[in-house]
Amino acid sequence: MTRTGVVVVTYNSAEVIERCLDACGDLPVVVIDNASDDGTCALVRRRVAVTLIANAANQGFASAVNQGVAALATEFILLLNPDTELTSQVDELETACSEAGTGLAAGKLVNEAGQVQRGFTLRRFPTPATLIFEVLGINRVLASNPVNRRYRCLDLDLDGDMDNDGEVEQPAGAFLMFRREVWQRLGGFDTQFHPLWFEDVDFCKRVSDLGLKIRYVPRVTARHQGGHSIAGLEWSCREVYWYVSLLKYALKHFRPLGYRRVAAAVMLGSLFRTAVQVVRRRSFGPIRIYSKIGRLAGRSLISSRISELNCLGDCSKATKQRQL
């Protein structure tokens, strides 16, 4: 009996989904489609061995993952992005996941040239300083700063065997294996991170908080294109989604003082990003987007809760209009 089943969440993934499914071989696969309109579902339906769950509306990544896990009966779940192709067997991930005290395992993500995707394959859990550097743009302007190097694991050799028996903190959700029992103990992925971003970070953090190890097995590899699904999102929506999820993660996992510092940095960073994007896009549109993000951060400093922005409901409409 097959011990591992694959969950793939799609959104307008017609260009890449077939290569992903081909690479899964004989593994049972469940595809959860979040209301694609590009023919993704038609391509998946041609494969009788693949189970398709076609959502009428975009349920978000976390909710879709939970749907996929519930539809499988396997002991292990391998979460793959639709632009990820397995290039090796996953037996060693199963072995790592089976070890006592281990909850998750992940392999190495490589690009088309076969080079490891440093900065993405593995990261450490974000700290208040990490997110402050992110929202202020310091990690982008000065990528070699020690906070960013530590966060993106730029100090590790991701090609060879690692110290501490391959124990890591935050593998990418694009290529992640976990035991069903662990998913059940955690109550699944947290659907408050809607529609995307930080849900995989939160999942890994909660696994770690249970006292379980997260293992990295570089001999298991997958080719990853990266950024395929989010490329179709309107720029303003990507900004809103990322900031809202970032603030939710900080509120959930940081102490009050750390969270307030992050929220204050979001407010300050919104001013900088407004100026940059107005010039770059030759439009005053960024003023509206970043002012809403700044107000959200400011309100959350007082109320200690994150309310959705008014523009969230307009994002799917704006994205579809862009695609037409």
Solvent accessible surface area in square Angstrom, and as a share of the most:
residue,aa,sasa,rsa
1,M,212,0.94
2,T,60,0.35
3,R,104,0.38
4,T,0,0.00
5,G,0,0.00
6,V,0,0.00
7,V,0,0.00
8,V,0,0.00
9,V,12,0.07
10,T,1,0.00
11,Y,34,0.13
12,N,24,0.12
13,S,0,0.00
14,A,23,0.18
15,E,134,0.60
16,V,6,0.03
17,I,0,0.00
18,E,66,0.29
19,R,117,0.43
20,C,1,0.00
21,L,9,0.05
22,D,90,0.47
23,A,35,0.27
24,C,5,0.03
25,G,58,0.56
26,D,147,0.76
27,L,37,0.18
28,P,44,0.28
29,V,9,0.05
30,V,3,0.02
31,V,0,0.00
32,I,0,0.00
33,D,1,0.01
34,N,5,0.03
35,A,30,0.23
36,S,24,0.15
37,D,88,0.46
38,D,59,0.31
39,G,38,0.37
40,T,1,0.00
41,C,21,0.13
42,A,54,0.42
43,L,28,0.14
44,V,0,0.00
45,R,151,0.55
46,R,175,0.64
47,R,63,0.23
48,V,150,0.86
49,A,91,0.70
50,V,24,0.14
51,T,71,0.41
52,L,39,0.19
53,I,45,0.23
54,A,52,0.40
55,N,19,0.10
56,A,110,0.85
57,A,55,0.42
58,N,62,0.32
59,Q,75,0.33
60,G,2,0.02
61,F,35,0.14
62,A,2,0.02
63,S,28,0.18
64,A,0,0.00
65,V,0,0.00
66,N,28,0.14
67,Q,58,0.26
68,G,0,0.00
69,V,0,0.00
70,A,73,0.57
71,A,54,0.41
72,L,19,0.09
73,A,87,0.68
74,T,9,0.05
75,E,82,0.37
76,F,0,0.00
77,I,0,0.00
78,L,0,0.00
79,L,1,0.00
80,L,1,0.01
81,N,39,0.20
82,P,8,0.05
83,D,10,0.05
84,T,0,0.00
85,E,31,0.14
86,L,19,0.10
87,T,61,0.36
88,S,39,0.25
89,Q,144,0.64
90,V,10,0.06
91,D,87,0.45
92,E,72,0.32
93,L,0,0.00
94,E,25,0.11
95,T,84,0.49
96,A,4,0.03
97,C,0,0.00
98,S,53,0.34
99,E,74,0.33
100,A,104,0.81
101,G,37,0.35
102,T,1,0.01
103,G,0,0.00
104,L,0,0.00
105,A,0,0.00
106,A,2,0.01
107,G,2,0.02
108,K,26,0.11
109,L,2,0.01
110,V,16,0.09
111,N,47,0.24
112,E,129,0.58
113,A,80,0.62
114,G,50,0.48
115,Q,114,0.51
116,V,21,0.12
117,Q,35,0.15
118,R,109,0.40
119,G,7,0.07
120,F,76,0.32
121,T,2,0.01
122,L,1,0.00
123,R,52,0.19
124,R,39,0.14
125,F,26,0.11
126,P,6,0.04
127,T,56,0.32
128,P,41,0.26
129,A,47,0.37
130,T,6,0.03
131,L,2,0.01
132,I,37,0.19
133,F,52,0.22
134,E,26,0.12
135,V,0,0.00
136,L,47,0.23
137,G,14,0.13
138,I,52,0.26
139,N,8,0.04
140,R,202,0.74
141,V,118,0.68
142,L,109,0.54
143,A,53,0.41
144,S,88,0.57
145,N,18,0.09
146,P,108,0.68
147,V,40,0.23
148,N,4,0.02
149,R,95,0.35
150,R,122,0.44
151,Y,13,0.05
152,R,48,0.18
153,C,4,0.03
154,L,43,0.21
155,D,78,0.40
156,L,47,0.23
157,D,92,0.48
158,L,2,0.01
159,D,86,0.45
160,G,26,0.25
161,D,117,0.61
162,M,32,0.14
163,D,129,0.67
164,N,108,0.55
165,D,97,0.50
166,G,6,0.06
167,E,64,0.29
168,V,19,0.11
169,E,56,0.25
170,Q,11,0.05
171,P,0,0.00
172,A,8,0.06
173,G,6,0.05
174,A,4,0.03
175,F,2,0.01
176,L,0,0.00
177,M,0,0.00
178,F,0,0.00
179,R,41,0.15
180,R,43,0.16
181,E,72,0.32
182,V,0,0.00
183,W,33,0.12
184,Q,107,0.47
185,R,128,0.47
186,L,25,0.13
187,G,66,0.63
188,G,2,0.02
189,F,4,0.02
190,D,30,0.16
191,T,70,0.40
192,Q,75,0.33
193,F,1,0.00
194,H,85,0.38
195,P,15,0.09
196,L,34,0.17
197,W,60,0.21
198,F,16,0.07
199,E,9,0.04
200,D,24,0.12
201,V,10,0.06
202,D,0,0.00
203,F,0,0.00
204,C,0,0.00
205,K,46,0.19
206,R,38,0.14
207,V,0,0.00
208,S,44,0.29
209,D,93,0.48
210,L,69,0.34
211,G,61,0.59
212,L,25,0.12
213,K,86,0.37
214,I,4,0.02
215,R,28,0.10
216,Y,4,0.02
217,V,6,0.03
218,P,10,0.06
219,R,139,0.51
220,V,2,0.01
221,T,27,0.16
222,A,0,0.00
223,R,78,0.28
224,H,6,0.03
225,Q,91,0.40
226,G,30,0.29
227,G,40,0.39
228,H,28,0.13
229,S,35,0.23
230,I,52,0.26
231,A,65,0.50
232,G,25,0.24
233,L,19,0.09
234,E,50,0.22
235,W,32,0.11
236,S,19,0.12
237,C,1,0.01
238,R,61,0.22
239,E,30,0.14
240,V,0,0.00
241,Y,19,0.07
242,W,55,0.19
243,Y,1,0.00
244,V,2,0.01
245,S,0,0.00
246,L,0,0.00
247,L,0,0.00
248,K,15,0.06
249,Y,1,0.00
250,A,0,0.00
251,L,58,0.29
252,K,80,0.34
253,H,41,0.18
254,F,30,0.12
255,R,201,0.73
256,P,90,0.57
257,L,103,0.51
258,G,10,0.09
259,Y,7,0.03
260,R,113,0.41
261,R,137,0.50
262,V,0,0.00
263,A,0,0.00
264,A,48,0.37
265,A,9,0.07
266,V,0,0.00
267,M,76,0.34
268,L,84,0.42
269,G,0,0.00
270,S,5,0.03
271,L,125,0.62
272,F,109,0.45
273,R,56,0.21
274,T,25,0.15
275,A,61,0.47
276,V,76,0.44
277,Q,20,0.09
278,V,31,0.18
279,V,118,0.68
280,R,166,0.60
281,R,102,0.37
282,R,223,0.81
283,S,49,0.31
284,F,159,0.66
285,G,33,0.32
286,P,3,0.02
287,I,80,0.41
288,R,131,0.48
289,I,5,0.03
290,Y,3,0.01
291,S,46,0.29
292,K,36,0.15
293,I,0,0.00
294,G,12,0.12
295,R,126,0.46
296,L,1,0.01
297,A,0,0.00
298,G,16,0.15
299,R,112,0.41
300,S,1,0.01
301,L,49,0.24
302,I,157,0.80
303,S,60,0.39
304,S,63,0.41
305,R,155,0.57
306,I,24,0.12
307,S,41,0.26
308,E,89,0.40
309,L,11,0.05
310,N,134,0.69
311,C,7,0.04
312,L,31,0.16
313,G,63,0.60
314,D,88,0.46
315,C,5,0.03
316,S,66,0.43
317,K,129,0.55
318,A,33,0.25
319,T,1,0.00
320,K,100,0.42
321,Q,107,0.48
322,R,135,0.49
323,Q,75,0.33
324,L,186,0.92
